[in-house]
C-alpha cells in the first residue's frame, strides 16, 4: 500500500508560515489600543509644553527636554 498525500506537505508548510507571520503581528484591537495610548501621550506632551511657563525653572527644563 502506498500513502497518497495530495499536497498535504505543501499546505502544512504554508500554514506554518502563515501562523508564524500571524504570531508576529499584533491583533487589530491591540494595535488600536496602542495607537490610542500613543495619541494620549502626545496630547499630554502638548499640554505640558503649552503650560510650561507655570512650572518652576528646574521642572521646566526637565519636562521640555
HTML snippet that shows the backbone in 3Dmol.js (N, CA, C, O; Angstrom):
<script src="https://3Dmol.org/build/3Dmol-min.js"></script>
<div id="view" style="width:600px;height:400px;position:relative"></div>
<script>
const pdb = `
ATOM      1  N   UNK A   1       0.836  -1.189   0.000  1.00  0.00           N
ATOM      2  CA  UNK A   1       0.000   0.000   0.000  1.00  0.00           C
ATOM      3  C   UNK A   1       0.872   1.240   0.000  1.00  0.00           C
ATOM      4  O   UNK A   1       1.937   1.288   0.616  1.00  0.00           O
ATOM      5  N   UNK A   2       0.393   2.214  -0.695  1.00  0.00           N
ATOM      6  CA  UNK A   2       1.129   3.466  -0.757  1.00  0.00           C
ATOM      7  C   UNK A   2       0.351   4.592  -0.083  1.00  0.00           C
ATOM      8  O   UNK A   2      -0.876   4.558   0.006  1.00  0.00           O
ATOM      9  N   UNK A   3       1.073   5.555   0.374  1.00  0.00           N
ATOM     10  CA  UNK A   3       0.435   6.707   1.023  1.00  0.00           C
ATOM     11  C   UNK A   3       0.319   7.830   0.001  1.00  0.00           C
ATOM     12  O   UNK A   3       1.301   8.199  -0.643  1.00  0.00           O
ATOM     13  N   UNK A   4      -0.852   8.355  -0.137  1.00  0.00           N
ATOM     14  CA  UNK A   4      -1.098   9.463  -1.058  1.00  0.00           C
ATOM     15  C   UNK A   4      -1.406  10.697  -0.215  1.00  0.00           C
ATOM     16  O   UNK A   4      -2.324  10.684   0.605  1.00  0.00           O
ATOM     17  N   UNK A   5      -0.642  11.748  -0.418  1.00  0.00           N
ATOM     18  CA  UNK A   5      -0.807  12.927   0.433  1.00  0.00           C
ATOM     19  C   UNK A   5      -1.605  14.044  -0.222  1.00  0.00           C
ATOM     20  O   UNK A   5      -2.162  14.895   0.473  1.00  0.00           O
ATOM     21  N   UNK A   6      -1.670  14.054  -1.557  1.00  0.00           N
ATOM     22  CA  UNK A   6      -2.381  15.097  -2.291  1.00  0.00           C
ATOM     23  C   UNK A   6      -1.943  16.512  -1.899  1.00  0.00           C
ATOM     24  O   UNK A   6      -2.776  17.404  -1.739  1.00  0.00           O
ATOM     25  N   UNK A   7      -0.666  16.703  -1.750  1.00  0.00           N
ATOM     26  CA  UNK A   7      -0.147  18.042  -1.479  1.00  0.00           C
ATOM     27  C   UNK A   7      -0.256  18.482  -0.036  1.00  0.00           C
ATOM     28  O   UNK A   7      -0.158  19.676   0.247  1.00  0.00           O
ATOM     29  N   UNK A   8      -0.454  17.563   0.878  1.00  0.00           N
ATOM     30  CA  UNK A   8      -0.582  17.930   2.292  1.00  0.00           C
ATOM     31  C   UNK A   8       0.711  18.532   2.824  1.00  0.00           C
ATOM     32  O   UNK A   8       0.683  19.415   3.681  1.00  0.00           O
ATOM     33  N   UNK A   9       1.843  18.058   2.318  1.00  0.00           N
ATOM     34  CA  UNK A   9       3.114  18.592   2.789  1.00  0.00           C
ATOM     35  C   UNK A   9       3.245  20.068   2.423  1.00  0.00           C
ATOM     36  O   UNK A   9       3.734  20.868   3.219  1.00  0.00           O
ATOM     37  N   UNK A  10       2.811  20.421   1.228  1.00  0.00           N
ATOM     38  CA  UNK A  10       2.875  21.810   0.804  1.00  0.00           C
ATOM     39  C   UNK A  10       1.944  22.695   1.627  1.00  0.00           C
ATOM     40  O   UNK A  10       2.339  23.775   2.066  1.00  0.00           O
ATOM     41  N   UNK A  11       0.721  22.244   1.835  1.00  0.00           N
ATOM     42  CA  UNK A  11      -0.246  23.070   2.547  1.00  0.00           C
ATOM     43  C   UNK A  11       0.129  23.222   4.018  1.00  0.00           C
ATOM     44  O   UNK A  11      -0.111  24.282   4.595  1.00  0.00           O
ATOM     45  N   UNK A  12       0.706  22.203   4.637  1.00  0.00           N
ATOM     46  CA  UNK A  12       1.095  22.350   6.041  1.00  0.00           C
ATOM     47  C   UNK A  12       2.274  23.311   6.166  1.00  0.00           C
ATOM     48  O   UNK A  12       2.374  24.048   7.146  1.00  0.00           O
ATOM     49  N   UNK A  13       3.167  23.304   5.173  1.00  0.00           N
ATOM     50  CA  UNK A  13       4.279  24.254   5.202  1.00  0.00           C
ATOM     51  C   UNK A  13       3.760  25.680   5.063  1.00  0.00           C
ATOM     52  O   UNK A  13       4.251  26.585   5.738  1.00  0.00           O
ATOM     53  N   UNK A  14       2.780  25.888   4.202  1.00  0.00           N
ATOM     54  CA  UNK A  14       2.199  27.220   4.065  1.00  0.00           C
ATOM     55  C   UNK A  14       1.468  27.635   5.330  1.00  0.00           C
ATOM     56  O   UNK A  14       1.543  28.793   5.741  1.00  0.00           O
ATOM     57  N   UNK A  15       0.773  26.713   5.938  1.00  0.00           N
ATOM     58  CA  UNK A  15       0.049  27.020   7.171  1.00  0.00           C
ATOM     59  C   UNK A  15       1.022  27.399   8.281  1.00  0.00           C
ATOM     60  O   UNK A  15       0.751  28.308   9.065  1.00  0.00           O
ATOM     61  N   UNK A  16       2.149  26.705   8.347  1.00  0.00           N
ATOM     62  CA  UNK A  16       3.146  27.044   9.358  1.00  0.00           C
ATOM     63  C   UNK A  16       3.702  28.438   9.109  1.00  0.00           C
ATOM     64  O   UNK A  16       3.891  29.202  10.056  1.00  0.00           O
ATOM     65  N   UNK A  17       3.963  28.780   7.871  1.00  0.00           N
ATOM     66  CA  UNK A  17       4.476  30.104   7.539  1.00  0.00           C
ATOM     67  C   UNK A  17       3.479  31.193   7.878  1.00  0.00           C
ATOM     68  O   UNK A  17       3.856  32.246   8.392  1.00  0.00           O
ATOM     69  N   UNK A  18       2.221  30.947   7.597  1.00  0.00           N
ATOM     70  CA  UNK A  18       1.180  31.925   7.920  1.00  0.00           C
ATOM     71  C   UNK A  18       1.005  32.061   9.420  1.00  0.00           C
ATOM     72  O   UNK A  18       0.812  33.171   9.915  1.00  0.00           O
ATOM     73  N   UNK A  19       1.068  30.948  10.163  1.00  0.00           N
ATOM     74  CA  UNK A  19       0.874  31.030  11.610  1.00  0.00           C
ATOM     75  C   UNK A  19       2.034  31.773  12.266  1.00  0.00           C
ATOM     76  O   UNK A  19       1.830  32.502  13.236  1.00  0.00           O
ATOM     77  N   UNK A  20       3.252  31.595  11.746  1.00  0.00           N
ATOM     78  CA  UNK A  20       4.388  32.341  12.294  1.00  0.00           C
ATOM     79  C   UNK A  20       4.239  33.817  12.008  1.00  0.00           C
ATOM     80  O   UNK A  20       4.527  34.646  12.872  1.00  0.00           O
ATOM     81  N   UNK A  21       3.793  34.165  10.805  1.00  0.00           N
ATOM     82  CA  UNK A  21       3.608  35.569  10.462  1.00  0.00           C
ATOM     83  C   UNK A  21       2.491  36.182  11.295  1.00  0.00           C
ATOM     84  O   UNK A  21       2.591  37.334  11.718  1.00  0.00           O
ATOM     85  N   UNK A  22       1.441  35.429  11.529  1.00  0.00           N
ATOM     86  CA  UNK A  22       0.329  35.930  12.339  1.00  0.00           C
ATOM     87  C   UNK A  22       0.744  36.076  13.799  1.00  0.00           C
ATOM     88  O   UNK A  22       0.262  36.974  14.491  1.00  0.00           O
ATOM     89  N   UNK A  23       1.618  35.218  14.268  1.00  0.00           N
ATOM     90  CA  UNK A  23       2.067  35.305  15.652  1.00  0.00           C
ATOM     91  C   UNK A  23       2.912  36.554  15.873  1.00  0.00           C
ATOM     92  O   UNK A  23       2.896  37.119  16.966  1.00  0.00           O
ATOM     93  N   UNK A  24       3.637  36.986  14.870  1.00  0.00           N
ATOM     94  CA  UNK A  24       4.466  38.183  15.000  1.00  0.00           C
ATOM     95  C   UNK A  24       3.634  39.455  14.944  1.00  0.00           C
ATOM     96  O   UNK A  24       3.991  40.448  15.579  1.00  0.00           O
ATOM     97  N   UNK A  25       2.549  39.449  14.208  1.00  0.00           N
ATOM     98  CA  UNK A  25       1.720  40.634  14.040  1.00  0.00           C
ATOM     99  C   UNK A  25       0.744  40.743  15.200  1.00  0.00           C
ATOM    100  O   UNK A  25       0.178  39.745  15.646  1.00  0.00           O
ATOM    101  N   UNK A  26       0.550  41.973  15.688  1.00  0.00           N
ATOM    102  CA  UNK A  26      -0.377  42.186  16.795  1.00  0.00           C
ATOM    103  C   UNK A  26      -1.812  42.153  16.301  1.00  0.00           C
ATOM    104  O   UNK A  26      -2.094  42.412  15.131  1.00  0.00           O
ATOM    105  N   UNK A  27      -2.690  41.835  17.197  1.00  0.00           N
ATOM    106  CA  UNK A  27      -4.122  41.823  16.950  1.00  0.00           C
ATOM    107  C   UNK A  27      -4.580  43.245  16.589  1.00  0.00           C
ATOM    108  O   UNK A  27      -3.983  44.219  17.047  1.00  0.00           O
ATOM    109  N   UNK A  28      -5.615  43.367  15.789  1.00  0.00           N
ATOM    110  CA  UNK A  28      -6.141  44.674  15.385  1.00  0.00           C
ATOM    111  C   UNK A  28      -6.549  45.492  16.601  1.00  0.00           C
ATOM    112  O   UNK A  28      -6.255  46.686  16.664  1.00  0.00           O
ATOM    113  N   UNK A  29      -7.212  44.884  17.556  1.00  0.00           N
ATOM    114  CA  UNK A  29      -7.655  45.596  18.755  1.00  0.00           C
ATOM    115  C   UNK A  29      -6.462  46.087  19.567  1.00  0.00           C
ATOM    116  O   UNK A  29      -6.493  47.201  20.088  1.00  0.00           O
ATOM    117  N   UNK A  30      -5.414  45.276  19.683  1.00  0.00           N
ATOM    118  CA  UNK A  30      -4.209  45.662  20.418  1.00  0.00           C
ATOM    119  C   UNK A  30      -3.518  46.820  19.708  1.00  0.00           C
ATOM    120  O   UNK A  30      -3.051  47.755  20.358  1.00  0.00           O
ATOM    121  N   UNK A  31      -3.450  46.764  18.383  1.00  0.00           N
ATOM    122  CA  UNK A  31      -2.853  47.870  17.635  1.00  0.00           C
ATOM    123  C   UNK A  31      -3.651  49.143  17.812  1.00  0.00           C
ATOM    124  O   UNK A  31      -3.075  50.226  17.922  1.00  0.00           O
ATOM    125  N   UNK A  32      -4.984  49.028  17.840  1.00  0.00           N
ATOM    126  CA  UNK A  32      -5.846  50.193  18.065  1.00  0.00           C
ATOM    127  C   UNK A  32      -5.589  50.800  19.443  1.00  0.00           C
ATOM    128  O   UNK A  32      -5.457  52.017  19.572  1.00  0.00           O
ATOM    129  N   UNK A  33      -5.519  49.956  20.467  1.00  0.00           N
ATOM    130  CA  UNK A  33      -5.270  50.462  21.815  1.00  0.00           C
ATOM    131  C   UNK A  33      -3.881  51.093  21.932  1.00  0.00           C
ATOM    132  O   UNK A  33      -3.717  52.095  22.629  1.00  0.00           O
ATOM    133  N   UNK A  34      -2.895  50.527  21.266  1.00  0.00           N
ATOM    134  CA  UNK A  34      -1.561  51.122  21.253  1.00  0.00           C
ATOM    135  C   UNK A  34      -1.588  52.504  20.602  1.00  0.00           C
ATOM    136  O   UNK A  34      -0.930  53.430  21.076  1.00  0.00           O
ATOM    137  N   UNK A  35      -2.343  52.638  19.527  1.00  0.00           N
ATOM    138  CA  UNK A  35      -2.461  53.924  18.846  1.00  0.00           C
ATOM    139  C   UNK A  35      -3.168  54.950  19.727  1.00  0.00           C
ATOM    140  O   UNK A  35      -2.785  56.119  19.745  1.00  0.00           O
ATOM    141  N   UNK A  36      -4.191  54.524  20.452  1.00  0.00           N
ATOM    142  CA  UNK A  36      -4.895  55.433  21.365  1.00  0.00           C
ATOM    143  C   UNK A  36      -3.957  55.881  22.481  1.00  0.00           C
ATOM    144  O   UNK A  36      -3.920  57.064  22.820  1.00  0.00           O
ATOM    145  N   UNK A  37      -3.209  54.960  23.046  1.00  0.00           N
ATOM    146  CA  UNK A  37      -2.271  55.302  24.116  1.00  0.00           C
ATOM    147  C   UNK A  37      -1.201  56.269  23.614  1.00  0.00           C
ATOM    148  O   UNK A  37      -0.849  57.221  24.311  1.00  0.00           O
ATOM    149  N   UNK A  38      -0.688  56.032  22.423  1.00  0.00           N
ATOM    150  CA  UNK A  38       0.328  56.926  21.845  1.00  0.00           C
ATOM    151  C   UNK A  38      -0.256  58.314  21.601  1.00  0.00           C
ATOM    152  O   UNK A  38       0.404  59.323  21.851  1.00  0.00           O
ATOM    153  N   UNK A  39      -1.477  58.361  21.118  1.00  0.00           N
ATOM    154  CA  UNK A  39      -2.148  59.640  20.879  1.00  0.00           C
ATOM    155  C   UNK A  39      -2.327  60.423  22.177  1.00  0.00           C
ATOM    156  O   UNK A  39      -2.115  61.635  22.212  1.00  0.00           O
ATOM    157  N   UNK A  40      -2.716  59.725  23.238  1.00  0.00           N
ATOM    158  CA  UNK A  40      -2.898  60.394  24.535  1.00  0.00           C
ATOM    159  C   UNK A  40      -1.575  60.903  25.082  1.00  0.00           C
ATOM    160  O   UNK A  40      -1.521  61.984  25.668  1.00  0.00           O
ATOM    161  N   UNK A  41      -0.499  60.130  24.895  1.00  0.00           N
ATOM    162  CA  UNK A  41       0.817  60.585  25.354  1.00  0.00           C
ATOM    163  C   UNK A  41       1.247  61.841  24.613  1.00  0.00           C
ATOM    164  O   UNK A  41       1.817  62.751  25.215  1.00  0.00           O
ATOM    165  N   UNK A  42       0.981  61.901  23.316  1.00  0.00           N
ATOM    166  CA  UNK A  42       1.308  63.100  22.549  1.00  0.00           C
ATOM    167  C   UNK A  42       0.503  64.289  23.044  1.00  0.00           C
ATOM    168  O   UNK A  42       1.022  65.402  23.130  1.00  0.00           O
ATOM    169  N   UNK A  43      -0.770  64.060  23.370  1.00  0.00           N
ATOM    170  CA  UNK A  43      -1.610  65.138  23.895  1.00  0.00           C
ATOM    171  C   UNK A  43      -1.082  65.635  25.240  1.00  0.00           C
ATOM    172  O   UNK A  43      -1.095  66.838  25.500  1.00  0.00           O
ATOM    173  N   UNK A  44      -0.619  64.726  26.093  1.00  0.00           N
ATOM    174  CA  UNK A  44      -0.046  65.113  27.386  1.00  0.00           C
ATOM    175  C   UNK A  44       1.168  65.995  27.175  1.00  0.00           C
ATOM    176  O   UNK A  44       1.316  67.018  27.843  1.00  0.00           O
ATOM    177  N   UNK A  45       2.035  65.611  26.257  1.00  0.00           N
ATOM    178  CA  UNK A  45       3.238  66.408  25.994  1.00  0.00           C
ATOM    179  C   UNK A  45       2.876  67.783  25.437  1.00  0.00           C
ATOM    180  O   UNK A  45       3.520  68.777  25.774  1.00  0.00           O
ATOM    181  N   UNK A  46       1.856  67.848  24.592  1.00  0.00           N
ATOM    182  CA  UNK A  46       1.417  69.155  24.081  1.00  0.00           C
ATOM    183  C   UNK A  46       0.884  70.036  25.201  1.00  0.00           C
ATOM    184  O   UNK A  46       1.161  71.235  25.231  1.00  0.00           O
ATOM    185  N   UNK A  47       0.124  69.457  26.116  1.00  0.00           N
ATOM    186  CA  UNK A  47      -0.427  70.234  27.242  1.00  0.00           C
ATOM    187  C   UNK A  47       0.686  70.717  28.170  1.00  0.00           C
ATOM    188  O   UNK A  47       0.654  71.860  28.627  1.00  0.00           O
ATOM    189  N   UNK A  48       1.659  69.870  28.449  1.00  0.00           N
ATOM    190  CA  UNK A  48       2.776  70.277  29.308  1.00  0.00           C
ATOM    191  C   UNK A  48       3.545  71.412  28.650  1.00  0.00           C
ATOM    192  O   UNK A  48       3.909  72.383  29.313  1.00  0.00           O
ATOM    193  N   UNK A  49       3.792  71.296  27.353  1.00  0.00           N
ATOM    194  CA  UNK A  49       4.500  72.355  26.636  1.00  0.00           C
ATOM    195  C   UNK A  49       3.692  73.646  26.650  1.00  0.00           C
ATOM    196  O   UNK A  49       4.248  74.734  26.798  1.00  0.00           O
ATOM    197  N   UNK A  50       2.405  73.521  26.497  1.00  0.00           N
ATOM    198  CA  UNK A  50       1.529  74.696  26.465  1.00  0.00           C
ATOM    199  C   UNK A  50       1.516  75.439  27.801  1.00  0.00           C
ATOM    200  O   UNK A  50       1.417  76.666  27.820  1.00  0.00           O
ATOM    201  N   UNK A  51       1.614  74.719  28.911  1.00  0.00           N
ATOM    202  CA  UNK A  51       1.553  75.326  30.233  1.00  0.00           C
ATOM    203  C   UNK A  51       2.908  75.334  30.937  1.00  0.00           C
ATOM    204  O   UNK A  51       2.961  75.477  32.159  1.00  0.00           O
ATOM    205  N   UNK A  52       3.979  75.186  30.208  1.00  0.00           N
ATOM    206  CA  UNK A  52       5.310  75.081  30.804  1.00  0.00           C
ATOM    207  C   UNK A  52       5.707  76.346  31.544  1.00  0.00           C
ATOM    208  O   UNK A  52       6.496  76.282  32.486  1.00  0.00           O
ATOM    209  N   UNK A  53       5.188  77.477  31.147  1.00  0.00           N
ATOM    210  CA  UNK A  53       5.561  78.725  31.807  1.00  0.00           C
ATOM    211  C   UNK A  53       5.100  78.741  33.272  1.00  0.00           C
ATOM    212  O   UNK A  53       5.602  79.548  34.054  1.00  0.00           O
ATOM    213  N   UNK A  54       4.177  77.890  33.654  1.00  0.00           N
ATOM    214  CA  UNK A  54       3.700  77.816  35.034  1.00  0.00           C
ATOM    215  C   UNK A  54       4.618  76.968  35.921  1.00  0.00           C
ATOM    216  O   UNK A  54       4.532  77.049  37.146  1.00  0.00           O
ATOM    217  N   UNK A  55       5.480  76.171  35.329  1.00  0.00           N
ATOM    218  CA  UNK A  55       6.378  75.303  36.089  1.00  0.00           C
ATOM    219  C   UNK A  55       7.588  76.083  36.587  1.00  0.00           C
ATOM    220  O   UNK A  55       8.002  77.053  35.951  1.00  0.00           O
ATOM    221  N   UNK A  56       8.164  75.667  37.725  1.00  0.00           N
ATOM    222  CA  UNK A  56       9.431  76.279  38.163  1.00  0.00           C
ATOM    223  C   UNK A  56      10.525  75.980  37.137  1.00  0.00           C
ATOM    224  O   UNK A  56      10.435  74.987  36.414  1.00  0.00           O
ATOM    225  N   UNK A  57      11.554  76.823  37.064  1.00  0.00           N
ATOM    226  CA  UNK A  57      12.600  76.643  36.033  1.00  0.00           C
ATOM    227  C   UNK A  57      13.242  75.254  36.008  1.00  0.00           C
ATOM    228  O   UNK A  57      13.500  74.728  34.925  1.00  0.00           O
ATOM    229  N   UNK A  58      13.504  74.653  37.155  1.00  0.00           N
ATOM    230  CA  UNK A  58      14.137  73.325  37.177  1.00  0.00           C
ATOM    231  C   UNK A  58      13.203  72.275  36.569  1.00  0.00           C
ATOM    232  O   UNK A  58      13.639  71.422  35.796  1.00  0.00           O
ATOM    233  N   UNK A  59      11.945  72.341  36.916  1.00  0.00           N
ATOM    234  CA  UNK A  59      10.966  71.404  36.358  1.00  0.00           C
ATOM    235  C   UNK A  59      10.735  71.662  34.872  1.00  0.00           C
ATOM    236  O   UNK A  59      10.566  70.721  34.097  1.00  0.00           O
ATOM    237  N   UNK A  60      10.726  72.895  34.484  1.00  0.00           N
ATOM    238  CA  UNK A  60      10.504  73.255  33.080  1.00  0.00           C
ATOM    239  C   UNK A  60      11.597  72.642  32.208  1.00  0.00           C
ATOM    240  O   UNK A  60      11.312  72.095  31.143  1.00  0.00           O
ATOM    241  N   UNK A  61      12.844  72.733  32.659  1.00  0.00           N
ATOM    242  CA  UNK A  61      13.958  72.166  31.892  1.00  0.00           C
ATOM    243  C   UNK A  61      13.816  70.647  31.765  1.00  0.00           C
ATOM    244  O   UNK A  61      14.121  70.068  30.722  1.00  0.00           O
ATOM    245  N   UNK A  62      13.353  70.019  32.833  1.00  0.00           N
ATOM    246  CA  UNK A  62      13.211  68.559  32.820  1.00  0.00           C
ATOM    247  C   UNK A  62      12.092  68.116  31.875  1.00  0.00           C
ATOM    248  O   UNK A  62      12.255  67.143  31.139  1.00  0.00           O
ATOM    249  N   UNK A  63      10.969  68.816  31.892  1.00  0.00           N
ATOM    250  CA  UNK A  63       9.834  68.413  31.070  1.00  0.00           C
ATOM    251  C   UNK A  63       9.995  68.773  29.607  1.00  0.00           C
ATOM    252  O   UNK A  63       9.475  68.070  28.740  1.00  0.00           O
ATOM    253  N   UNK A  64      10.698  69.842  29.315  1.00  0.00           N
ATOM    254  CA  UNK A  64      10.804  70.297  27.925  1.00  0.00           C
ATOM    255  C   UNK A  64      12.006  69.738  27.192  1.00  0.00           C
ATOM    256  O   UNK A  64      12.201  70.032  26.013  1.00  0.00           O
ATOM    257  N   UNK A  65      12.810  68.941  27.864  1.00  0.00           N
ATOM    258  CA  UNK A  65      13.979  68.385  27.164  1.00  0.00           C
ATOM    259  C   UNK A  65      13.644  67.154  26.393  1.00  0.00           C
ATOM    260  O   UNK A  65      14.519  66.570  25.752  1.00  0.00           O
TER     261      UNK A  65
END
`;
const viewer = $3Dmol.createViewer("view");
viewer.addModel(pdb, "pdb");
viewer.setStyle({}, {cartoon: {color: "spectrum"}});
viewer.zoomTo();
viewer.render();
</script>
